[in-house]
Amino acid sequence: MIDTQLLISGVIFGLSLGSIFFLMTIGLSLCFGLMRIISLDQLLYYSVGAYITFSVSAVLGNIWLGVIAGMIVAGLSALVVERVVFRRIYERDLPFTMITSFGVLIGGVGVIKYFWGLVPRPVPVPISAQIDIIGTDIPVYRLVIVAIAFLVYFGIWLFLNRTIIGKAIRAGTEDVEHVEGLGINVYRLFTITFVIAGGLSGLAGGLYAPLIMVDPNMGLDVLAFVFMVVIIGGLGSIKGTLVSSFLIGQVVSIGSLIYAPLAQMAPFAIMLLILLVKPTGLFGSKMIKR
Amino acid sequence: MNVLRWWWGLLLAFALVALVRVFLPLPFANEIIIFSIYTMGCNYLLGRIGFISFGQPAYLAVGAYAAAFYLFYFGNNPYVGILIGVAAGVVVSFAIGPLFVRLRGDYFALVNLALAVIIFYLMQKVLAGITHGDNGLWFLTNLASTPVLDLSRPDQFFIFAFLVAFALWAFFKYLDDSIFGACCLATKINEDKVKFLGYSSFKIRLIAFVIANTTTALAGAMYAVYLGFVSPEITSPARAADPVVVTILGGVGTLYGPIVGSIVYTGMKDVLSKVLGNWELVIGFVLVFIMLAGEKGIWGTLEPLFKKLYLRVTGGAAARERSSR
């Protein structure tokens, strides 16, 4: 049916795409779990990360430095947005936070257009080497992306299970008021979570920048896929996010091998099917606003 | 007298809209009318049943493409085109409604946006053979001139759009006063209590969903007939927030919010994008500002002031009479 070589490269492509989705949606998921907000502006930090990677790597000539700088700047801009906007709206309902964060996203796209203009920018690939897997040439860079995603997953796991702050965040996901009662400043937890989320989105943008063109609307382009990932995985669940981002990655890449338009349609069909069976997504709980 | 009291707000509002037509160029007036119909659907969803939808362009595209298919391939009567657009809106919202309204508010918003993106790809790539992809369907010359109101002429189209909008607003005002309107509001505020009273919150939401999205499809069909051209651009994700922004700008859940919002939004877009050339920056900051300032919007802030003024002018005498008795 499909050529094995195509299939293998398709699977690897799907894995790397899934890794990018995972890095972006983990922020959304963490924010929802702890603060009960839907933070669409994660997509803004994704574009910020990509643009900083572009600029720094153009000046310094090293893309890895650019990716790190992108991650830091994305985290910092998340900090600013959290302080100025989100601090005031944690108490409000979900749709409210969603509209506000969409406003931040659109405004941020405007800021990016102001600084970098409308022209799409290319970023060179840092590792151009190819590796031979069962007779198929696979770009090493895509494998590196997958490795980084798994490192981040284990890092987050360690952070949430082995450190005091992480444990407090997990406890806050269950019941914020109890955590507050124990004398922990939950607003500091919120800030930390938000900055981590923004930084990871920036990392996703920086890592993905060499594989696509960097343009101001890149955040809006992946918006639908990110949404589908969080819906299928269930908001607030990190494991669900991991599973569904790799699922969607594979569906997009294998789907496009079979029939090109399937890449966009198939994830949507899967999402509808899953919602029919389980309206909260695969791993989502019936968490509501407290 | 009571009848007049029911109508006077509507009549006044639309007299003002008609006044807009005198001072402003025709395309601008047409844009405002259609956009306010478009926003009304979103406003009803958000203000009455508390569902925020970032996917309104999907239903706009359903109406627009249904009208466009008819006008491009089969016939040339614009009225029939608009009717077909509305019918498509009803069919599509009844088909997907039962699935969507079961979802929680946040999932609803996300799923709708995903739907808009899917319809975008559907129209741009999958059905490119029928929709001509990015080139769009051009059928302005296909439009036959119709008796009474000739829709192929912009000035007469304005009168038609004006009448449609007036009828629609009367309908929504009637809905607000009816038991169904009260049920919608109650579902938004406390779903469990509505169920306890013996109403099916699912049915209420489904009907409200169909009404709102049919309104949006009507706006789409009117866009198609007015512009004589439809392209996938109409449902692009970058424009998904427009109706939500305008709803919030005007004031969520208010009857005249969509009109005020569309006038301000279209005006700002026209003036500011010429001056600044950076539309997203402005609209993003305006949106965040309105949300932080109390999410009431322009009309939501002005309406209580007008009411107070009105009471001081007319109700003052009545109140004094009542207190002296």
Contacts between the chains, C-beta under 8 A, distances in Angstrom:
chain1	res1	chain2	res2	distance
A	38	B	106	5.7
A	85	B	288	6.2
A	85	B	292	7.0
A	88	B	292	5.9
A	89	B	291	7.3
A	89	B	292	7.3
A	93	B	105	7.8
A	94	B	105	6.1
A	94	B	106	4.5
A	95	B	46	7.7
A	95	B	50	7.3
A	95	B	52	4.1
A	95	B	105	5.5
A	95	B	106	6.8
A	95	B	109	6.6
A	96	B	291	6.9
A	96	B	295	6.9
A	98	B	52	6.5
A	98	B	106	6.6
A	98	B	109	6.0
A	99	B	52	6.6
A	99	B	244	6.3
A	99	B	248	6.5
A	99	B	287	7.0
A	99	B	291	6.1
A	100	B	287	7.5
A	100	B	288	5.9
A	100	B	291	4.4
A	100	B	292	7.4
A	102	B	54	7.3
A	102	B	241	5.5
A	102	B	244	7.5
A	102	B	287	7.2
A	103	B	245	7.9
A	103	B	283	7.9
A	103	B	284	5.1
A	103	B	285	7.5
A	103	B	286	7.8
A	103	B	287	3.2
A	103	B	288	4.1
A	103	B	291	6.4
A	104	B	284	6.7
A	104	B	288	6.0
A	105	B	284	7.2
A	106	B	241	6.4
A	106	B	280	4.9
A	106	B	283	5.9
A	106	B	284	3.7
A	106	B	287	6.9
A	107	B	280	6.7
A	107	B	281	5.9
A	107	B	283	7.6
A	107	B	284	2.3
A	107	B	285	4.9
A	107	B	287	7.5
A	107	B	288	6.4
A	108	B	284	6.9
A	109	B	280	4.8
A	109	B	284	7.3
A	110	B	278	5.2
A	110	B	279	7.3
A	110	B	280	3.6
A	110	B	281	2.7
A	110	B	282	7.1
A	110	B	283	7.9
A	110	B	284	5.7
A	110	B	285	8.0
A	111	B	281	6.2
A	113	B	278	5.8
A	113	B	280	6.6
A	113	B	281	7.4
A	114	B	278	5.8
A	114	B	281	6.5
A	217	B	238	6.2
A	220	B	237	5.4
A	220	B	238	5.3
A	221	B	237	7.7
A	223	B	113	6.9
A	223	B	117	7.4
A	223	B	237	5.8
A	224	B	113	6.5
A	224	B	114	5.1
A	224	B	117	3.6
A	224	B	118	7.5
A	224	B	237	6.5
A	227	B	110	4.4
A	227	B	111	7.9
A	227	B	113	5.9
A	227	B	114	5.3
A	228	B	114	5.6
A	230	B	110	7.1
A	231	B	107	6.1
A	231	B	110	5.4
A	231	B	111	6.6
A	231	B	114	7.5
A	235	B	106	7.1
A	235	B	107	7.9
A	260	B	125	7.4
A	261	B	121	6.6
A	261	B	122	8.0
A	261	B	125	4.8
A	261	B	126	4.3
A	264	B	117	7.4
A	264	B	118	6.6
A	264	B	121	4.1
A	264	B	125	7.5
A	265	B	118	6.3
A	265	B	121	6.8
A	265	B	122	7.3
A	265	B	126	6.9
A	268	B	114	5.8
A	268	B	115	7.5
A	268	B	117	7.9
A	268	B	118	4.6
A	271	B	111	7.2
A	271	B	114	6.5
A	272	B	99	6.8
A	275	B	99	7.1
A	275	B	103	6.7
A	275	B	107	7.4
A	275	B	111	6.9
A	276	B	99	6.6
A	279	B	102	5.7
A	279	B	103	5.5
A	279	B	104	7.2
A	279	B	107	6.9
A	280	B	104	7.6
A	280	B	107	7.7
A	281	B	107	7.9
A	288	B	104	7.7
